[in-house]
Amino acid sequence: MGATMNTIRPASALQLFSLVKDNGQLEVYLANVPVPKPRADEVVVKVLATPINPSDLGLLFGASDLTTIRASVRDGLPNVTADISPAGMQAMTGRVGEAMPVGNEGAGIVVESGTSLQAQALLGKTVAALGGAMYAQYRCLSVSQCMLLPDGTDPKDGASCFVNPLTSLCMTETMRREGHTALVHTAAASNLGQMLVKICKMDNIPLVNIVRGEAQATRLRGIGATFICNSAAPTFLDDLTAALSDTGATIAFDAIGGGTLAGQILNGMEVAAVKRMKTYSRYGSDIFKQVYIYGGLDVTPTVLNRNFGLSWSLSGWLLTPFLKRVGPEVTQRLRNRVAAELKTTFASHYSHDVSLIEILDPAVIAAYTRRATGEKYLIRPHRA
C-alpha cells in the first residue's frame, strides 16, 4: 500500500494541453484528467509552482500565429485557438491530432508515495521535478524525476531548479570537457544568464556577456559581470573583439539563433586568435572556435559571413542529450550543487504570478510570449 498525507489525491485535476488540428489551427486548453495512483517507485506531487520557460513556449504555441489568437470555452473551461500557416503546418506535421501536455519543470509537495523506500522517503517533502506535463495541479512522477529540496524551501524558490540552473552549469561543464578556458553567452541578462555570471565568478571562468541594451548591461554589472558587450552599441564589434582578446574565449552559447550574431562571434574569436599568431597563414588561425546555438529568440536564418578561417564549428546544443552523455554520476553532482546554492547562485526571480486559468487570457499570452528580458512568469496551478 502506498502512503498518503492528509492531502487526498483527487480522482482528477486540471492539466494544460496543446493540440495541433488538421484544419490548420492550434488549440491550447485545460482539461480535467485522472490523477493516477503511484507505482512502487513513484510519487504524486501537488504542483504549487511551475515556470514559463522559452523552451515551454515552443511546445505551447508551436508555429501558430499569435496575432490570430482568440478565446473561447471547451467543456466549461477556457481555451484559446490560433491559426497556423501552411509552412507552419509542414513543420508541425508530427504533432497533428496529438494533445500534448506542457511544462518542463516545477515544484510542489509529495502527497502520496509508492511502496519503495526511495518513494516513501519523499512523502510530505517539498521537491523539484523535471518530468514534463508540469502545467497541472497534480503530477505522478518517478522518484528519479524528483529532487528533494532543503526543509523549509518555498516551492516558488524550487520551481526553476532544473532547466536554467542545469543548463548554465552544463555550459561550463561543456567548456571544460572540450578544452576551452573561457566562454561567451548571448541574451546574457536573462535569468539563466545571471546564473551563469554567478557560476563563472565563483569558478574563476572568464565570461563575455552579450546583451542588447544598456539597462541589461547595468543589471549584469550589478551582480559582478566584467566583460559586457551591448549589441545595440555602434562600437559592438570592436568591444566584442577586445573582450575576446582579453579573455581568450573560444566557445560560445547563443540563445538568439538567427541573424548574424553567431558569425560575428566567430569572427571576433578569429581576430583575437590571429593577434596572437607569430607567423601569417592564409588559412587563418588554427585555434578551434565553437559556437553552440541552444535557443531560438530570432527565428530567421542563421547568416554566416565566413571570414573566420577554417578551424571552427557551429552546431546545436541541448541540455537533456548532454546529461545523457555525461551520465548519472555527473548529473547528480550538478544537481547537488543546484540544491546547495538554490537561494544564491541559482535563485530565480519572477515578475508575474498567474493561474492556469490566467495563462489562457489572450492579454496575458501576449505579455509572456514577448520573452522580454527581466520578465519571467510563474504559474500557480492551485490559484483560483
C-alpha positions, 0 to 999 in steps of 0.5 A, spaced: 500 500 500 502 506 498 502 512 503 498 518 503 498 525 507 492 528 509 492 531 502 487 526 498 489 525 491 483 527 487 480 522 482 482 528 477 485 535 476 486 540 471 492 539 466 494 544 460 494 541 453 496 543 446 493 540 440 495 541 433 488 540 428 488 538 421 484 544 419 490 548 420 489 551 427 492 550 434 488 549 440 491 550 447 486 548 453 485 545 460 482 539 461 480 535 467 484 528 467 485 522 472 490 523 477 493 516 477 495 512 483 503 511 484 507 505 482 512 502 487 517 507 485 513 513 484 510 519 487 504 524 486 506 531 487 501 537 488 504 542 483 504 549 487 509 552 482 511 551 475 515 556 470 514 559 463 520 557 460 522 559 452 523 552 451 515 551 454 513 556 449 515 552 443 511 546 445 505 551 447 504 555 441 508 551 436 508 555 429 501 558 430 500 565 429 499 569 435 496 575 432 490 570 430 489 568 437 482 568 440 478 565 446 473 561 447 470 555 452 471 547 451 467 543 456 466 549 461 473 551 461 477 556 457 481 555 451 484 559 446 485 557 438 490 560 433 491 559 426 497 556 423 500 557 416 501 552 411 509 552 412 507 552 419 503 546 418 509 542 414 513 543 420 508 541 425 506 535 421 508 530 427 504 533 432 497 533 428 491 530 432 496 529 438 494 533 445 500 534 448 501 536 455 506 542 457 511 544 462 518 542 463 519 543 470 516 545 477 515 544 484 510 542 489 509 537 495 509 529 495 502 527 497 502 520 496 508 515 495 509 508 492 511 502 496 519 503 495 523 506 500 526 511 495 518 513 494 516 513 501 522 517 503 519 523 499 512 523 502 510 530 505 517 533 502 517 539 498 521 537 491 523 539 484 521 535 478 523 535 471 518 530 468 514 534 463 506 535 463 508 540 469 502 545 467 497 541 472 495 541 479 497 534 480 503 530 477 505 522 478 512 522 477 518 517 478 522 518 484 528 519 479 524 525 476 524 528 483 529 532 487 528 533 494 529 540 496 532 543 503 526 543 509 523 549 509 524 551 501 518 555 498 516 551 492 516 558 488 524 558 490 524 550 487 520 551 481 526 553 476 531 548 479 532 544 473 532 547 466 536 554 467 540 552 473 542 545 469 543 548 463 548 554 465 552 549 469 552 544 463 555 550 459 561 550 463 561 543 464 561 543 456 567 548 456 571 544 460 570 537 457 572 540 450 578 544 452 576 551 452 578 556 458 573 561 457 566 562 454 561 567 451 553 567 452 548 571 448 541 574 451 546 574 457 541 578 462 536 573 462 535 569 468 539 563 466 544 568 464 545 571 471 546 564 473 551 563 469 555 570 471 554 567 478 557 560 476 563 563 472 565 568 478 565 563 483 569 558 478 574 563 476 571 562 468 572 568 464 565 570 461 563 575 455 556 577 456 552 579 450 546 583 451 542 588 447 541 594 451 544 598 456 539 597 462 541 589 461 548 591 461 547 595 468 543 589 471 549 584 469 554 589 472 550 589 478 551 582 480 559 582 478 559 581 470 566 584 467 566 583 460 559 586 457 558 587 450 551 591 448 549 589 441 545 595 440 552 599 441 555 602 434 562 600 437 559 592 438 564 589 434 570 592 436 568 591 444 566 584 442 573 583 439 577 586 445 573 582 450 575 576 446 582 578 446 582 579 453 579 573 455 581 568 450 574 565 449 573 560 444 566 557 445 560 560 445 552 559 447 547 563 443 540 563 445 538 568 439 539 563 433 538 567 427 541 573 424 548 574 424 550 574 431 553 567 431 558 569 425 560 575 428 562 571 434 566 567 430 569 572 427 571 576 433 574 569 436 578 569 429 581 576 430 583 575 437 586 568 435 590 571 429 593 577 434 596 572 437 599 568 431 607 569 430 607 567 423 601 569 417 597 563 414 592 564 409 588 559 412 587 563 418 588 561 425 588 554 427 585 555 434 578 551 434 572 556 435 565 553 437 559 556 437 553 552 440 546 555 438 541 552 444 535 557 443 531 560 438 529 568 440 530 570 432 527 565 428 530 567 421 536 564 418 542 563 421 547 568 416 554 566 416 559 571 413 565 566 413 571 570 414 573 566 420 578 561 417 577 554 417 578 551 424 571 552 427 564 549 428 557 551 429 552 546 431 546 545 436 546 544 443 541 541 448 541 540 455 537 533 456 542 529 450 548 532 454 546 529 461 545 523 457 552 523 455 555 525 461 551 520 465 548 519 472 554 520 476 555 527 473 548 529 473 547 528 480 553 532 482 550 538 478 544 537 481 547 537 488 550 543 487 543 546 484 540 544 491 546 547 495 546 554 492 538 554 490 537 561 494 544 564 491 547 562 485 541 559 482 535 563 485 530 565 480 526 571 480 519 572 477 515 578 475 508 575 474 504 570 478 498 567 474 493 561 474 492 556 469 486 559 468 490 566 467 495 563 462 489 562 457 487 570 457 489 572 450 492 579 454 496 575 458 499 570 452 501 576 449 505 579 455 509 572 456 510 570 449 514 577 448 520 573 452 522 580 454 528 580 458 527 581 466 520 578 465 519 571 467 512 568 469 510 563 474 504 559 474 500 557 480 496 551 478 492 551 485 490 559 484 483 560 483 
